[in-house]
Amino acid sequence: MKKLFVLMSVLLLTTGIYAGGKVEVFYFHYTRRCATCQAVESETLKILQQLYAPQLKEGKLSFSSVNLDEKNNLKLAERCKADGQMLLIVNDNKRVDLTEVGFMYALSRQEKLKLALKKAIDPLLK
């Protein structure tokens, strides 16, 4: 019976049924971007690499910069309900919008952006 429980636990973990699916971080933007727009992208990526290097490497977490001016990205934007420049964390049916935080802190108070990203991502990775 114990072996069956261990086997079922392993199967659940490896198929992703027990653990949540992949956590995706998207930065939606347009071709023309100001310094703040560029900082949201670069600081978010830098923070993710600092905090979640193993998860990025394993594919449990991803970061994508998505140009909304490119037609091939419109379906993704629609799926994520991105209607403009946005910083989103998406996992299964969960969607966390950190756009306001990103634009407020990317240039001047990166530690606050780091805390917000960590607070949003950590529960989704568990």
N, CA, C and O atoms as a GROMACS GRO file, in nm:
protein
  504
    1MET      N    1   0.082  -0.119   0.000
    1MET     CA    2   0.000   0.000   0.000
    1MET      C    3   0.087   0.126   0.000
    1MET      O    4   0.058   0.223  -0.069
    2LYS      N    5   0.195   0.122   0.079
    2LYS     CA    6   0.285   0.236   0.085
    2LYS      C    7   0.350   0.259  -0.052
    2LYS      O    8   0.365   0.374  -0.095
    3LYS      N    9   0.389   0.151  -0.119
    3LYS     CA   10   0.450   0.164  -0.252
    3LYS      C   11   0.351   0.224  -0.351
    3LYS      O   12   0.391   0.303  -0.437
    4LEU      N   13   0.226   0.188  -0.340
    4LEU     CA   14   0.124   0.243  -0.428
    4LEU      C   15   0.109   0.393  -0.406
    4LEU      O   16   0.099   0.470  -0.502
    5PHE      N   17   0.109   0.435  -0.281
    5PHE     CA   18   0.098   0.578  -0.249
    5PHE      C   19   0.217   0.655  -0.307
    5PHE      O   20   0.200   0.762  -0.365
    6VAL      N   21   0.337   0.601  -0.290
    6VAL     CA   22   0.457   0.666  -0.342
    6VAL      C   23   0.450   0.674  -0.495
    6VAL      O   24   0.481   0.777  -0.554
    7LEU      N   25   0.410   0.565  -0.558
    7LEU     CA   26   0.398   0.562  -0.703
    7LEU      C   27   0.296   0.665  -0.753
    7LEU      O   28   0.322   0.736  -0.849
    8MET      N   29   0.181   0.673  -0.688
    8MET     CA   30   0.078   0.769  -0.727
    8MET      C   31   0.128   0.912  -0.708
    8MET      O   32   0.101   0.998  -0.791
    9SER      N   33   0.199   0.938  -0.600
    9SER     CA   34   0.253   1.072  -0.575
    9SER      C   35   0.351   1.112  -0.684
    9SER      O   36   0.347   1.225  -0.733
   10VAL      N   37   0.438   1.021  -0.721
   10VAL     CA   38   0.536   1.048  -0.827
   10VAL      C   39   0.464   1.076  -0.958
   10VAL      O   40   0.499   1.171  -1.029
   11LEU      N   41   0.364   0.996  -0.991
   11LEU     CA   42   0.289   1.016  -1.114
   11LEU      C   43   0.218   1.151  -1.116
   11LEU      O   44   0.219   1.221  -1.217
   12LEU      N   45   0.159   1.187  -1.006
   12LEU     CA   46   0.089   1.315  -0.998
   12LEU      C   47   0.186   1.432  -1.014
   12LEU      O   48   0.155   1.529  -1.082
   13LEU      N   49   0.300   1.422  -0.952
   13LEU     CA   50   0.398   1.530  -0.961
   13LEU      C   51   0.456   1.541  -1.101
   13LEU      O   52   0.474   1.652  -1.152
   14THR      N   53   0.484   1.429  -1.163
   14THR     CA   54   0.547   1.435  -1.295
   14THR      C   55   0.449   1.473  -1.405
   14THR      O   56   0.490   1.528  -1.507
   15THR      N   57   0.322   1.447  -1.387
   15THR     CA   58   0.225   1.485  -1.489
   15THR      C   59   0.174   1.627  -1.469
   15THR      O   60   0.105   1.681  -1.556
   16GLY      N   61   0.207   1.689  -1.357
   16GLY     CA   62   0.166   1.826  -1.336
   16GLY      C   63   0.025   1.838  -1.281
   16GLY      O   64  -0.027   1.950  -1.269
   17ILE      N   65  -0.040   1.726  -1.247
   17ILE     CA   66  -0.175   1.734  -1.193
   17ILE      C   67  -0.171   1.783  -1.050
   17ILE      O   68  -0.255   1.864  -1.010
   18TYR      N   69  -0.077   1.736  -0.974
   18TYR     CA   70  -0.067   1.775  -0.835
   18TYR      C   71  -0.004   1.912  -0.822
   18TYR      O   72  -0.058   1.999  -0.753
   19ALA      N   73   0.107   1.934  -0.888
   19ALA     CA   74   0.173   2.064  -0.888
   19ALA      C   75   0.110   2.150  -0.997
   19ALA      O   76   0.062   2.098  -1.098
   20GLY      N   77   0.109   2.280  -0.977
   20GLY     CA   78   0.051   2.370  -1.076
   20GLY      C   79   0.128   2.363  -1.206
   20GLY      O   80   0.241   2.314  -1.211
   21GLY      N   81   0.065   2.413  -1.312
   21GLY     CA   82   0.131   2.414  -1.442
   21GLY      C   83   0.240   2.519  -1.447
   21GLY      O   84   0.276   2.578  -1.346
   22LYS      N   85   0.291   2.540  -1.565
   22LYS     CA   86   0.399   2.635  -1.586
   22LYS      C   87   0.352   2.777  -1.554
   22LYS      O   88   0.240   2.816  -1.586
   23VAL      N   89   0.439   2.852  -1.492
   23VAL     CA   90   0.412   2.993  -1.462
   23VAL      C   91   0.477   3.076  -1.573
   23VAL      O   92   0.597   3.064  -1.599
   24GLU      N   93   0.397   3.158  -1.638
   24GLU     CA   94   0.446   3.240  -1.749
   24GLU      C   95   0.438   3.387  -1.711
   24GLU      O   96   0.336   3.436  -1.662
   25VAL      N   97   0.548   3.457  -1.733
   25VAL     CA   98   0.552   3.601  -1.710
   25VAL      C   99   0.559   3.666  -1.848
   25VAL      O  100   0.649   3.637  -1.927
   26PHE      N  101   0.464   3.753  -1.875
   26PHE     CA  102   0.458   3.820  -2.003
   26PHE      C  103   0.471   3.970  -1.984
   26PHE      O  104   0.410   4.028  -1.894
   27TYR      N  105   0.552   4.031  -2.068
   27TYR     CA  106   0.553   4.177  -2.076
   27TYR      C  107   0.506   4.214  -2.216
   27TYR      O  108   0.580   4.198  -2.313
   28PHE      N  109   0.383   4.262  -2.224
   28PHE     CA  110   0.325   4.305  -2.351
   28PHE      C  111   0.359   4.452  -2.373
   28PHE      O  112   0.345   4.534  -2.282
   29HIS      N  113   0.404   4.484  -2.493
   29HIS     CA  114   0.446   4.621  -2.524
   29HIS      C  115   0.426   4.649  -2.671
   29HIS      O  116   0.391   4.560  -2.749
   30TYR      N  117   0.447   4.773  -2.708
   30TYR     CA  118   0.442   4.814  -2.848
   30TYR      C  119   0.586   4.838  -2.896
   30TYR      O  120   0.679   4.838  -2.817
   31THR      N  121   0.601   4.858  -3.026
   31THR     CA  122   0.734   4.877  -3.084
   31THR      C  123   0.802   5.001  -3.027
   31THR      O  124   0.918   4.996  -2.986
   32ARG      N  125   0.730   5.112  -3.023
   32ARG     CA  126   0.786   5.236  -2.967
   32ARG      C  127   0.772   5.232  -2.815
   32ARG      O  128   0.661   5.220  -2.762
   33ARG      N  129   0.886   5.243  -2.746
   33ARG     CA  130   0.883   5.234  -2.600
   33ARG      C  131   0.970   5.342  -2.538
   33ARG      O  132   1.075   5.379  -2.590
   34CYS      N  133   0.922   5.391  -2.425
   34CYS     CA  134   0.998   5.491  -2.350
   34CYS      C  135   1.096   5.420  -2.256
   34CYS      O  136   1.101   5.297  -2.251
   35ALA      N  137   1.172   5.498  -2.182
   35ALA     CA  138   1.270   5.442  -2.089
   35ALA      C  139   1.203   5.356  -1.981
   35ALA      O  140   1.256   5.253  -1.942
   36THR      N  141   1.088   5.399  -1.934
   36THR     CA  142   1.017   5.322  -1.832
   36THR      C  143   0.970   5.188  -1.887
   36THR      O  144   0.982   5.085  -1.821
   37CYS      N  145   0.916   5.190  -2.008
   37CYS     CA  146   0.872   5.066  -2.072
   37CYS      C  147   0.987   4.967  -2.086
   37CYS      O  148   0.972   4.848  -2.058
   38GLN      N  149   1.100   5.016  -2.127
   38GLN     CA  150   1.217   4.930  -2.142
   38GLN      C  151   1.266   4.880  -2.007
   38GLN      O  152   1.312   4.766  -1.995
   39ALA      N  153   1.256   4.965  -1.904
   39ALA     CA  154   1.300   4.925  -1.770
   39ALA      C  155   1.210   4.817  -1.712
   39ALA      O  156   1.258   4.727  -1.642
   40VAL      N  157   1.079   4.824  -1.739
   40VAL     CA  158   0.989   4.720  -1.689
   40VAL      C  159   1.034   4.584  -1.741
   40VAL      O  160   1.041   4.487  -1.666
   41GLU      N  161   1.065   4.578  -1.869
   41GLU     CA  162   1.111   4.452  -1.927
   41GLU      C  163   1.246   4.408  -1.870
   41GLU      O  164   1.259   4.295  -1.823
   42SER      N  165   1.344   4.496  -1.872
   42SER     CA  166   1.479   4.456  -1.831
   42SER      C  167   1.487   4.426  -1.681
   42SER      O  168   1.553   4.330  -1.642
   43GLU      N  169   1.421   4.505  -1.599
   43GLU     CA  170   1.424   4.480  -1.454
   43GLU      C  171   1.348   4.353  -1.417
   43GLU      O  172   1.392   4.277  -1.330
   44THR      N  173   1.236   4.330  -1.483
   44THR     CA  174   1.160   4.206  -1.456
   44THR      C  175   1.245   4.085  -1.491
   44THR      O  176   1.253   3.991  -1.412
   45LEU      N  177   1.307   4.086  -1.606
   45LEU     CA  178   1.391   3.973  -1.646
   45LEU      C  179   1.508   3.955  -1.549
   45LEU      O  180   1.540   3.843  -1.510
   46LYS      N  181   1.570   4.065  -1.510
   46LYS     CA  182   1.683   4.059  -1.416
   46LYS      C  183   1.639   3.998  -1.282
   46LYS      O  184   1.708   3.914  -1.225
   47ILE      N  185   1.524   4.042  -1.232
   47ILE     CA  186   1.472   3.991  -1.105
   47ILE      C  187   1.440   3.842  -1.116
   47ILE      O  188   1.472   3.765  -1.026
   48LEU      N  189   1.376   3.803  -1.225
   48LEU     CA  190   1.343   3.661  -1.243
   48LEU      C  191   1.470   3.576  -1.246
   48LEU      O  192   1.472   3.467  -1.189
   49GLN      N  193   1.573   3.624  -1.313
   49GLN     CA  194   1.699   3.549  -1.318
   49GLN      C  195   1.764   3.541  -1.181
   49GLN      O  196   1.827   3.441  -1.150
   50GLN      N  197   1.751   3.645  -1.100
   50GLN     CA  198   1.807   3.644  -0.964
   50GLN      C  199   1.732   3.548  -0.873
   50GLN      O  200   1.794   3.470  -0.801
   51LEU      N  201   1.599   3.553  -0.877
   51LEU     CA  202   1.517   3.477  -0.783
   51LEU      C  203   1.484   3.335  -0.828
   51LEU      O  204   1.469   3.246  -0.746
   52TYR      N  205   1.474   3.315  -0.959
   52TYR     CA  206   1.418   3.190  -1.009
   52TYR      C  207   1.502   3.124  -1.118
   52TYR      O  208   1.447   3.063  -1.210
   53ALA      N  209   1.632   3.135  -1.110
   53ALA     CA  210   1.719   3.075  -1.213
   53ALA      C  211   1.691   2.925  -1.232
   53ALA      O  212   1.680   2.881  -1.346
   54PRO      N  213   1.679   2.847  -1.125
   54PRO     CA  214   1.653   2.703  -1.146
   54PRO      C  215   1.519   2.677  -1.214
   54PRO      O  216   1.510   2.590  -1.302
   55GLN      N  217   1.416   2.751  -1.176
   55GLN     CA  218   1.283   2.732  -1.234
   55GLN      C  219   1.281   2.775  -1.382
   55GLN      O  220   1.212   2.714  -1.464
   56LEU      N  221   1.356   2.879  -1.414
   56LEU     CA  222   1.367   2.921  -1.554
   56LEU      C  223   1.436   2.813  -1.635
   56LEU      O  224   1.394   2.779  -1.746
   57LYS      N  225   1.544   2.760  -1.579
   57LYS     CA  226   1.621   2.656  -1.649
   57LYS      C  227   1.539   2.529  -1.669
   57LYS      O  228   1.548   2.464  -1.773
   58GLU      N  229   1.459   2.492  -1.568
   58GLU     CA  230   1.378   2.371  -1.574
   58GLU      C  231   1.251   2.389  -1.657
   58GLU      O  232   1.185   2.291  -1.690
   59GLY      N  233   1.217   2.513  -1.692
   59GLY     CA  234   1.096   2.538  -1.771
   59GLY      C  235   0.971   2.551  -1.688
   59GLY      O  236   0.861   2.556  -1.743
   60LYS      N  237   0.984   2.556  -1.556
   60LYS     CA  238   0.868   2.576  -1.470
   60LYS      C  239   0.820   2.720  -1.472
   60LYS      O  240   0.706   2.751  -1.437
   61LEU      N  241   0.910   2.808  -1.512
   61LEU     CA  242   0.882   2.951  -1.520
   61LEU      C  243   0.940   3.002  -1.651
   61LEU      O  244   1.048   2.959  -1.693
   62SER      N  245   0.869   3.093  -1.714
   62SER     CA  246   0.921   3.151  -1.838
   62SER      C  247   0.892   3.301  -1.840
   62SER      O  248   0.802   3.350  -1.773
   63PHE      N  249   0.971   3.371  -1.919
   63PHE     CA  250   0.950   3.514  -1.941
   63PHE      C  251   0.945   3.539  -2.091
   63PHE      O  252   1.030   3.491  -2.166
   64SER      N  253   0.845   3.614  -2.133
   64SER     CA  254   0.832   3.649  -2.275
   64SER      C  255   0.801   3.796  -2.289
   64SER      O  256   0.712   3.849  -2.223
   65SER      N  257   0.875   3.860  -2.376
   65SER     CA  258   0.848   3.998  -2.416
   65SER      C  259   0.770   3.990  -2.546
   65SER      O  260   0.818   3.933  -2.644
   66VAL      N  261   0.650   4.046  -2.546
   66VAL     CA  262   0.558   4.028  -2.658
   66VAL      C  263   0.522   4.164  -2.719
   66VAL      O  264   0.464   4.249  -2.653
   67ASN      N  265   0.559   4.181  -2.845
   67ASN     CA  266   0.531   4.306  -2.916
   67ASN      C  267   0.389   4.300  -2.974
   67ASN      O  268   0.360   4.217  -3.060
   68LEU      N  269   0.304   4.387  -2.925
   68LEU     CA  270   0.164   4.388  -2.968
   68LEU      C  271   0.146   4.442  -3.110
   68LEU      O  272   0.038   4.427  -3.169
   69ASP      N  273   0.248   4.505  -3.165
   69ASP     CA  274   0.239   4.554  -3.302
   69ASP      C  275   0.261   4.442  -3.405
   69ASP      O  276   0.237   4.462  -3.524
   70GLU      N  277   0.307   4.327  -3.360
   70GLU     CA  278   0.329   4.214  -3.450
   70GLU      C  279   0.204   4.126  -3.451
   70GLU      O  280   0.161   4.077  -3.347
   71LYS      N  281   0.146   4.108  -3.567
   71LYS     CA  282   0.018   4.039  -3.581
   71LYS      C  283   0.020   3.897  -3.527
   71LYS      O  284  -0.081   3.847  -3.478
   72ASN      N  285   0.136   3.831  -3.536
   72ASN     CA  286   0.143   3.692  -3.488
   72ASN      C  287   0.133   3.682  -3.335
   72ASN      O  288   0.124   3.571  -3.282
   73ASN      N  289   0.134   3.795  -3.264
   73ASN     CA  290   0.122   3.793  -3.118
   73ASN      C  291  -0.019   3.824  -3.070
   73ASN      O  292  -0.044   3.823  -2.949
   74LEU      N  293  -0.111   3.853  -3.160
   74LEU     CA  294  -0.244   3.895  -3.121
   74LEU      C  295  -0.324   3.784  -3.052
   74LEU      O  296  -0.402   3.812  -2.961
   75LYS      N  297  -0.307   3.659  -3.094
   75LYS     CA  298  -0.379   3.549  -3.030
   75LYS      C  299  -0.332   3.530  -2.886
   75LYS      O  300  -0.414   3.506  -2.797
   76LEU      N  301  -0.203   3.542  -2.864
   76LEU     CA  302  -0.149   3.531  -2.728
   76LEU      C  303  -0.202   3.644  -2.641
   76LEU      O  304  -0.242   3.622  -2.527
   77ALA      N  305  -0.204   3.764  -2.695
   77ALA     CA  306  -0.256   3.879  -2.620
   77ALA      C  307  -0.403   3.857  -2.585
   77ALA      O  308  -0.447   3.890  -2.475
   78GLU      N  309  -0.478   3.803  -2.679
   78GLU     CA  310  -0.619   3.775  -2.655
   78GLU      C  311  -0.635   3.668  -2.546
   78GLU      O  312  -0.719   3.682  -2.457
   79ARG      N  313  -0.554   3.563  -2.554
   79ARG     CA  314  -0.560   3.455  -2.453
   79ARG      C  315  -0.530   3.508  -2.313
   79ARG      O  316  -0.591   3.464  -2.216
   80CYS      N  317  -0.437   3.603  -2.304
   80CYS     CA  318  -0.397   3.659  -2.175
   80CYS      C  319  -0.480   3.781  -2.135
   80CYS      O  320  -0.462   3.838  -2.027
   81LYS      N  321  -0.572   3.821  -2.222
   81LYS     CA  322  -0.655   3.940  -2.200
   81LYS      C  323  -0.568   4.064  -2.182
   81LYS      O  324  -0.593   4.148  -2.096
   82ALA      N  325  -0.466   4.074  -2.266
   82ALA     CA  326  -0.376   4.190  -2.265
   82ALA      C  327  -0.425   4.289  -2.368
   82ALA      O  328  -0.423   4.262  -2.488
   83ASP      N  329  -0.469   4.403  -2.322
   83ASP     CA  330  -0.525   4.503  -2.413
   83ASP      C  331  -0.436   4.625  -2.428
   83ASP      O  332  -0.482   4.731  -2.471
   84GLY      N  333  -0.311   4.610  -2.394
   84GLY     CA  334  -0.214   4.718  -2.405
   84GLY      C  335  -0.086   4.678  -2.334
   84GLY      O  336  -0.062   4.560  -2.308
   85GLN      N  337  -0.005   4.776  -2.302
   85GLN     CA  338   0.120   4.747  -2.231
   85GLN      C  339   0.084   4.690  -2.094
   85GLN      O  340   0.013   4.752  -2.016
   86MET      N  341   0.134   4.570  -2.068
   86MET     CA  342   0.099   4.502  -1.943
   86MET      C  343   0.211   4.409  -1.899
   86MET      O  344   0.283   4.352  -1.982
   87LEU      N  345   0.224   4.395  -1.768
   87LEU     CA  346   0.312   4.296  -1.707
   87LEU      C  347   0.220   4.196  -1.637
   87LEU      O  348   0.155   4.229  -1.538
   88LEU      N  349   0.216   4.074  -1.689
   88LEU     CA  350   0.123   3.973  -1.639
   88LEU      C  351   0.195   3.846  -1.598
   88LEU      O  352   0.293   3.804  -1.660
   89ILE      N  353   0.143   3.784  -1.492
   89ILE     CA  354   0.186   3.651  -1.452
   89ILE      C  355   0.066   3.560  -1.475
   89ILE      O  356  -0.043   3.587  -1.423
   90VAL      N  357   0.085   3.454  -1.552
   90VAL     CA  358  -0.025   3.366  -1.590
   90VAL      C  359   0.011   3.223  -1.553
   90VAL      O  360   0.122   3.176  -1.580
   91ASN      N  361  -0.085   3.154  -1.490
   91ASN     CA  362  -0.068   3.013  -1.453
   91ASN      C  363  -0.204   2.947  -1.458
   91ASN      O  364  -0.293   2.980  -1.380
   92ASP      N  365  -0.220   2.856  -1.550
   92ASP     CA  366  -0.350   2.790  -1.570
   92ASP      C  367  -0.457   2.898  -1.589
   92ASP      O  368  -0.451   2.974  -1.685
   93ASN      N  369  -0.554   2.904  -1.500
   93ASN     CA  370  -0.661   3.003  -1.511
   93ASN      C  371  -0.636   3.127  -1.426
   93ASN      O  372  -0.722   3.215  -1.418
   94LYS      N  373  -0.520   3.134  -1.363
   94LYS     CA  374  -0.488   3.250  -1.278
   94LYS      C  375  -0.413   3.354  -1.360
   94LYS      O  376  -0.330   3.320  -1.444
   95ARG      N  377  -0.443   3.480  -1.333
   95ARG     CA  378  -0.380   3.591  -1.405
   95ARG      C  379  -0.357   3.703  -1.304
   95ARG      O  380  -0.451   3.754  -1.244
   96VAL      N  381  -0.230   3.740  -1.285
   96VAL     CA  382  -0.195   3.847  -1.192
   96VAL      C  383  -0.140   3.964  -1.274
   96VAL      O  384  -0.044   3.948  -1.349
   97ASP      N  385  -0.201   4.079  -1.260
   97ASP     CA  386  -0.163   4.198  -1.334
   97ASP      C  387  -0.072   4.284  -1.248
   97ASP      O  388  -0.117   4.341  -1.148
   98LEU      N  389   0.054   4.294  -1.285
   98LEU     CA  390   0.151   4.376  -1.211
   98LEU      C  391   0.194   4.499  -1.293
   98LEU      O  392   0.300   4.556  -1.269
   99THR      N  393   0.111   4.539  -1.386
   99THR     CA  394   0.145   4.651  -1.473
   99THR      C  395   0.172   4.778  -1.395
   99THR      O  396   0.274   4.843  -1.414
  100GLU      N  397   0.080   4.814  -1.307
  100GLU     CA  398   0.094   4.938  -1.231
  100GLU      C  399   0.221   4.935  -1.146
  100GLU      O  400   0.295   5.033  -1.143
  101VAL      N  401   0.244   4.826  -1.078
  101VAL     CA  402   0.364   4.811  -0.995
  101VAL      C  403   0.489   4.820  -1.080
  101VAL      O  404   0.586   4.886  -1.043
  102GLY      N  405   0.488   4.754  -1.195
  102GLY     CA  406   0.603   4.755  -1.284
  102GLY      C  407   0.639   4.895  -1.329
  102GLY      O  408   0.755   4.936  -1.322
  103PHE      N  409   0.539   4.969  -1.374
  103PHE     CA  410   0.564   5.104  -1.423
  103PHE      C  411   0.599   5.201  -1.310
  103PHE      O  412   0.671   5.298  -1.332
  104MET      N  413   0.548   5.175  -1.192
  104MET     CA  414   0.575   5.263  -1.079
  104MET      C  415   0.718   5.245  -1.026
  104MET      O  416   0.781   5.342  -0.983
  105TYR      N  417   0.770   5.122  -1.028
  105TYR     CA  418   0.895   5.094  -0.958
  105TYR      C  419   1.013   5.049  -1.044
  105TYR      O  420   1.125   5.040  -0.992
  106ALA      N  421   0.995   5.021  -1.170
  106ALA     CA  422   1.104   4.965  -1.251
  106ALA      C  423   1.225   5.056  -1.262
  106ALA      O  424   1.338   5.007  -1.265
  107LEU      N  425   1.203   5.184  -1.267
  107LEU     CA  426   1.317   5.277  -1.281
  107LEU      C  427   1.379   5.318  -1.149
  107LEU      O  428   1.500   5.338  -1.141
  108SER      N  429   1.298   5.329  -1.045
  108SER     CA  430   1.350   5.392  -0.924
  108SER      C  431   1.351   5.306  -0.799
  108SER      O  432   1.434   5.326  -0.710
  109ARG      N  433   1.262   5.211  -0.790
  109ARG     CA  434   1.252   5.132  -0.666
  109ARG      C  435   1.237   4.984  -0.702
  109ARG      O  436   1.133   4.922  -0.676
  110GLN      N  437   1.341   4.929  -0.761
  110GLN     CA  438   1.338   4.793  -0.811
  110GLN      C  439   1.310   4.690  -0.702
  110GLN      O  440   1.254   4.584  -0.730
  111GLU      N  441   1.348   4.720  -0.579
  111GLU     CA  442   1.323   4.627  -0.468
  111GLU      C  443   1.173   4.605  -0.447
  111GLU      O  444   1.130   4.495  -0.414
  112LYS      N  445   1.093   4.709  -0.468
  112LYS     CA  446   0.948   4.695  -0.455
  112LYS      C  447   0.892   4.608  -0.568
  112LYS      O  448   0.801   4.529  -0.546
  113LEU      N  449   0.945   4.624  -0.688
  113LEU     CA  450   0.904   4.539  -0.800
  113LEU      C  451   0.943   4.394  -0.770
  113LEU      O  452   0.866   4.302  -0.796
  114LYS      N  453   1.062   4.375  -0.717
  114LYS     CA  454   1.109   4.241  -0.682
  114LYS      C  455   1.016   4.174  -0.582
  114LYS      O  456   0.982   4.057  -0.597
  115LEU      N  457   0.976   4.248  -0.479
  115LEU     CA  458   0.886   4.192  -0.377
  115LEU      C  459   0.749   4.158  -0.437
  115LEU      O  460   0.691   4.055  -0.403
  116ALA      N  461   0.699   4.244  -0.525
  116ALA     CA  462   0.569   4.218  -0.587
  116ALA      C  463   0.574   4.095  -0.677
  116ALA      O  464   0.482   4.014  -0.675
  117LEU      N  465   0.680   4.081  -0.754
  117LEU     CA  466   0.696   3.963  -0.839
  117LEU      C  467   0.704   3.836  -0.755
  117LEU      O  468   0.639   3.737  -0.786
  118LYS      N  469   0.783   3.840  -0.650
  118LYS     CA  470   0.799   3.725  -0.561
  118LYS      C  471   0.665   3.687  -0.497
  118LYS      O  472   0.629   3.570  -0.489
  119LYS      N  473   0.593   3.786  -0.451
  119LYS     CA  474   0.462   3.762  -0.386
  119LYS      C  475   0.363   3.701  -0.485
  119LYS      O  476   0.281   3.618  -0.445
  120ALA      N  477   0.369   3.739  -0.610
  120ALA     CA  478   0.277   3.685  -0.711
  120ALA      C  479   0.320   3.547  -0.760
  120ALA      O  480   0.234   3.461  -0.783
  121ILE      N  481   0.448   3.524  -0.776
  121ILE     CA  482   0.497   3.401  -0.838
  121ILE      C  483   0.511   3.285  -0.741
  121ILE      O  484   0.476   3.172  -0.775
  122ASP      N  485   0.560   3.311  -0.621
  122ASP     CA  486   0.586   3.202  -0.526
  122ASP      C  487   0.466   3.108  -0.505
  122ASP      O  488   0.483   2.986  -0.512
  123PRO      N  489   0.346   3.161  -0.480
  123PRO     CA  490   0.232   3.069  -0.459
  123PRO      C  491   0.198   2.986  -0.584
  123PRO      O  492   0.147   2.874  -0.572
  124LEU      N  493   0.227   3.039  -0.701
  124LEU     CA  494   0.195   2.968  -0.825
  124LEU      C  495   0.293   2.856  -0.855
  124LEU      O  496   0.260   2.762  -0.927
  125LEU      N  497   0.415   2.866  -0.802
  125LEU     CA  498   0.516   2.763  -0.823
  125LEU      C  499   0.500   2.645  -0.729
  125LEU      O  500   0.557   2.539  -0.752
  126LYS      N  501   0.424   2.663  -0.624
  126LYS     CA  502   0.407   2.554  -0.525
  126LYS      C  503   0.302   2.457  -0.563
  126LYS      O  504   0.277   2.361  -0.489
   0.00000   0.00000   0.00000
